Amino acid sequence: MDIKLEKLKDILRGLESVLLAFSGGVDSTFILKVAIDTLGAEKVLAVIAVSETYPASEKQEAQKLGEELGAKTLVIETRELDNESFRRNPRDRCYYCKSELFSRLLKIAEENGLAQVIDGSNVDDLSDFRPGAKAKTELGISSPLQEAGLAKQEIRDLSRSLGLPTWDKPSYACLASRIPYGTRIEPETLTRLDEAENFLRTLGFKQLRVRHHGNLARIELEEKDIPRVLGDGLMDKINKKFATLGYIYVTIDLKGYRTGSLNEALI
């Protein structure tokens, strides 16, 4: 693992200066920390892109993390919902989102004299369906974590050794990933999903997803958390809250939490 960390540092030194697509998640926080330590804060810019698909709480946390790391940060707004190709939610939806984002970042990097735009994709991402990677390739965006061969658990372990508070942070993804392909993405749906997931977190659940299926909400929880729903009056609380959000039916997915579960329908 230490060899991979040194390789990551060598990759960053070779880039000389970078603009990082920064979400405040485990991966992007780790690479931001290593980039600052390796290149110096003056040669690193962390850009936080916000939109209806990005929970407001995540924006605030990303800004706080950037400040704590001594990073230069910039918040921009993206308008992927203005793109009909994204909004109709085809299976390559992420391609249109990433195309807009990375195009914007390339312009900002040029304006700030930064040599390369990078993201926080790791080796594990290569095994999932990631149409956004096509946009990354087309636009010449680098993924130093992948190049260094770093997987998610290794990044968590290294983050812990560096004292980063994100080492055990739950995995996140944009709210659009909760909506099945082919179901049009509406701002109201994204708001409902954000509120539903925030409510579950107030009940003490950490790693979770709420998948939207019309008037049915499918909740994914870690396997160890599923029995909790049946106790402490949580079923009634969840049903009542989700009813206020417009969900007539609420289910718990017995397969539990997993990334990219909506991609299972593509197989």
C-alpha positions as CSV (number, residue, x, y, z in Angstrom):
1,M,0.0,0.0,0.0
2,D,2.9,2.4,0.8
3,I,4.4,1.6,-2.6
4,K,1.1,2.7,-4.2
5,L,1.0,5.9,-2.2
6,E,4.6,6.7,-3.4
7,K,3.5,6.0,-7.0
8,L,0.6,8.4,-6.6
9,K,2.9,11.1,-5.4
10,D,5.2,10.5,-8.4
11,I,2.2,10.7,-10.7
12,L,1.1,14.0,-9.1
13,R,4.7,15.4,-9.3
14,G,4.7,14.6,-13.0
15,L,1.5,16.6,-13.5
16,E,3.1,19.7,-11.8
17,S,-0.2,21.5,-11.0
18,V,-3.8,20.2,-10.9
19,L,-7.5,21.1,-10.8
20,L,-9.4,18.5,-8.8
21,A,-13.1,17.7,-9.3
22,F,-13.8,17.7,-5.5
23,S,-16.9,16.2,-3.9
24,G,-15.7,15.8,-0.3
25,G,-16.0,12.1,-0.5
26,V,-13.4,9.5,0.6
27,D,-11.5,9.4,-2.7
28,S,-11.4,13.1,-3.6
29,T,-10.5,14.2,-0.1
30,F,-7.7,11.7,0.0
31,I,-6.2,12.8,-3.3
32,L,-6.7,16.5,-2.4
33,K,-4.6,15.9,0.8
34,V,-1.9,14.0,-1.1
35,A,-1.8,16.6,-3.9
36,I,-1.4,19.5,-1.4
37,D,1.3,17.7,0.5
38,T,3.1,16.8,-2.7
39,L,2.7,19.9,-4.9
40,G,1.9,22.6,-2.4
41,A,-1.5,24.3,-1.9
42,E,-0.7,27.0,-4.5
43,K,-0.6,24.4,-7.3
44,V,-3.9,22.7,-6.4
45,L,-7.4,24.0,-6.9
46,A,-10.4,22.0,-5.7
47,V,-13.6,22.7,-7.6
48,I,-16.9,21.8,-6.0
49,A,-19.7,21.4,-8.6
50,V,-23.2,21.8,-7.2
51,S,-26.6,21.2,-8.8
52,E,-30.0,19.7,-8.0
53,T,-28.4,16.3,-8.2
54,Y,-25.9,17.1,-5.4
55,P,-27.2,17.3,-1.8
56,A,-26.8,20.7,-0.1
57,S,-25.3,19.0,2.9
58,E,-22.5,17.5,0.8
59,K,-21.6,21.0,-0.6
60,Q,-21.2,22.4,2.9
61,E,-19.1,19.4,4.1
62,A,-16.9,19.6,1.0
63,Q,-16.3,23.3,1.6
64,K,-15.4,22.6,5.3
65,L,-13.0,19.8,4.3
66,G,-11.3,22.0,1.8
67,E,-10.8,24.7,4.3
68,E,-9.5,22.3,6.9
69,L,-6.9,20.9,4.4
70,G,-5.8,24.4,3.5
71,A,-7.0,24.0,-0.1
72,K,-8.0,26.7,-2.5
73,T,-11.6,25.9,-3.4
74,L,-14.1,27.1,-5.9
75,V,-17.8,26.4,-6.1
76,I,-19.5,26.3,-9.4
77,E,-23.1,25.5,-10.5
78,T,-23.7,22.9,-13.2
79,R,-27.0,22.7,-15.2
80,E,-27.2,19.1,-16.3
81,L,-31.0,19.2,-15.9
82,D,-31.1,21.8,-18.7
83,N,-29.7,19.0,-21.0
84,E,-32.6,16.9,-22.3
85,S,-30.2,14.1,-23.1
86,F,-29.4,13.9,-19.4
87,R,-32.9,14.6,-18.1
88,R,-34.6,11.7,-20.1
89,N,-32.3,9.5,-18.1
90,P,-30.8,7.0,-20.7
91,R,-28.4,4.3,-19.6
92,D,-25.5,6.6,-20.6
93,R,-26.9,9.5,-18.5
94,C,-23.6,10.0,-16.7
95,Y,-21.8,10.7,-19.9
96,Y,-23.8,13.9,-20.5
97,C,-23.3,15.1,-16.9
98,K,-19.5,14.4,-16.9
99,S,-19.1,16.0,-20.4
100,E,-20.5,19.3,-19.1
101,L,-18.6,19.1,-15.8
102,F,-15.2,18.3,-17.3
103,S,-15.6,20.8,-20.1
104,R,-16.2,23.5,-17.5
105,L,-13.3,22.3,-15.4
106,L,-10.9,22.4,-18.4
107,K,-11.7,26.0,-19.0
108,I,-11.2,26.9,-15.3
109,A,-7.9,25.1,-15.3
110,E,-6.7,27.0,-18.3
111,E,-7.8,30.3,-16.8
112,N,-5.9,29.5,-13.6
113,G,-2.8,28.2,-15.4
114,L,-3.2,24.7,-14.0
115,A,-1.7,21.9,-16.1
116,Q,-4.2,19.0,-15.6
117,V,-7.7,18.3,-14.5
118,I,-8.0,15.2,-12.3
119,D,-10.7,13.3,-10.6
120,G,-11.0,10.8,-7.7
121,S,-11.9,7.6,-9.6
122,N,-10.3,4.5,-8.1
123,V,-9.5,1.0,-9.3
124,D,-12.9,-0.4,-8.1
125,D,-14.7,2.0,-10.4
126,L,-13.3,0.1,-13.4
127,S,-15.5,-2.9,-12.6
128,D,-18.8,-1.0,-12.5
129,F,-20.9,0.4,-15.4
130,R,-19.5,4.0,-15.6
131,P,-20.5,5.7,-18.9
132,G,-19.0,8.9,-17.5
133,A,-15.6,7.4,-18.0
134,K,-16.1,7.9,-21.7
135,A,-16.3,11.7,-21.3
136,K,-13.2,11.6,-19.1
137,T,-11.2,9.8,-21.8
138,E,-12.5,12.1,-24.6
139,L,-11.5,15.2,-22.7
140,G,-8.2,14.0,-21.3
141,I,-9.0,14.0,-17.6
142,S,-6.6,12.0,-15.4
143,S,-7.4,9.6,-12.6
144,P,-4.2,9.3,-10.5
145,L,-5.8,6.9,-8.0
146,Q,-6.5,4.5,-10.8
147,E,-3.1,5.0,-12.3
148,A,-1.5,4.2,-8.9
149,G,-3.6,1.1,-8.6
150,L,-5.4,2.2,-5.5
151,A,-8.7,0.5,-4.5
152,K,-11.4,1.9,-2.2
153,Q,-10.4,0.0,0.9
154,E,-6.7,0.9,0.5
155,I,-7.8,4.6,0.1
156,R,-9.8,4.3,3.4
157,D,-6.9,2.7,5.2
158,L,-4.4,5.4,3.9
159,S,-6.9,8.1,4.8
160,R,-7.1,6.8,8.3
161,S,-3.3,6.8,8.6
162,L,-3.3,10.4,7.4
163,G,-5.9,11.4,10.0
164,L,-8.6,12.3,7.4
165,P,-12.1,12.4,8.9
166,T,-13.5,10.9,5.7
167,W,-11.7,7.5,6.1
168,D,-15.0,5.8,7.2
169,K,-17.4,8.2,5.4
170,P,-20.3,6.3,3.6
171,S,-20.1,6.1,-0.1
172,Y,-22.2,8.7,-2.0
173,A,-23.4,9.2,-5.5
174,C,-25.4,11.8,-7.2
175,L,-29.2,11.7,-6.5
176,A,-30.0,10.9,-10.1
177,S,-28.4,7.5,-9.6
178,R,-31.5,6.6,-7.4
179,I,-33.8,6.9,-10.4
180,P,-34.2,3.9,-12.8
181,Y,-33.0,4.4,-16.4
182,G,-35.8,5.6,-18.6
183,T,-37.6,7.4,-15.8
184,R,-37.4,11.2,-16.4
185,I,-35.3,13.1,-13.9
186,E,-37.4,15.8,-12.2
187,P,-36.1,18.3,-9.6
188,E,-39.0,17.4,-7.4
189,T,-38.0,13.8,-7.4
190,L,-34.4,14.7,-6.5
191,T,-35.7,16.8,-3.6
192,R,-37.9,13.9,-2.3
193,L,-35.0,11.5,-2.4
194,D,-32.6,13.8,-0.6
195,E,-35.2,14.4,2.1
196,A,-35.9,10.7,2.4
197,E,-32.3,9.8,2.8
198,N,-31.6,12.6,5.3
199,F,-34.5,11.4,7.4
200,L,-33.1,7.8,7.5
201,R,-29.8,9.2,8.7
202,T,-31.5,11.0,11.6
203,L,-32.6,7.5,12.6
204,G,-29.0,6.4,12.9
205,F,-28.6,4.6,9.6
206,K,-25.2,5.4,7.9
207,Q,-24.7,3.6,4.6
208,L,-27.9,3.7,2.6
209,R,-29.8,4.4,-0.6
210,V,-33.4,5.2,-1.4
211,R,-34.3,4.1,-4.9
212,H,-37.2,5.8,-6.6
213,H,-39.8,3.6,-8.4
214,G,-42.7,5.9,-9.0
215,N,-44.9,5.8,-5.9
216,L,-42.7,3.0,-4.4
217,A,-39.5,3.7,-2.4
218,R,-37.0,0.9,-2.2
219,I,-34.7,1.3,0.8
220,E,-31.2,-0.2,0.7
221,L,-29.5,-0.6,4.1
222,E,-26.4,-2.5,5.3
223,E,-27.4,-6.0,6.2
224,K,-26.7,-5.5,9.8
225,D,-29.1,-2.5,9.9
226,I,-32.1,-4.3,8.3
227,P,-33.4,-5.9,11.6
228,R,-33.5,-2.4,13.2
229,V,-36.3,-1.4,10.9
230,L,-38.6,-4.0,12.5
231,G,-37.9,-2.7,16.0
232,D,-38.1,0.5,18.0
233,G,-41.2,1.7,16.1
234,L,-39.1,2.5,13.1
235,M,-41.4,0.9,10.5
236,D,-44.2,3.3,11.5
237,K,-41.9,6.3,11.5
238,I,-40.5,5.5,8.1
239,N,-43.9,4.8,6.6
240,K,-45.3,8.1,7.9
241,K,-42.4,10.2,6.7
242,F,-42.2,8.6,3.3
243,A,-46.0,9.1,2.9
244,T,-45.5,12.9,3.3
245,L,-43.0,12.6,0.4
246,G,-45.6,11.0,-1.8
247,Y,-44.6,7.4,-1.5
248,I,-47.5,5.0,-1.2
249,Y,-45.4,1.9,-0.8
250,V,-42.1,1.6,1.1
251,T,-40.0,-1.6,0.9
252,I,-36.7,-2.8,2.3
253,D,-34.4,-4.4,-0.2
254,L,-33.4,-7.8,1.3
255,K,-30.2,-7.8,-0.8
256,G,-29.1,-4.8,1.3
257,Y,-27.0,-1.8,0.3
258,R,-24.9,-2.0,-2.8
259,T,-23.5,0.5,-5.3
260,G,-25.1,0.6,-8.7
261,S,-28.0,-1.6,-8.0
262,L,-30.1,0.0,-10.7
263,N,-27.4,-1.3,-13.2
264,E,-28.6,-4.8,-12.4
265,A,-31.5,-4.2,-14.7
266,L,-29.0,-3.8,-17.6
267,I,-27.7,-7.4,-17.3
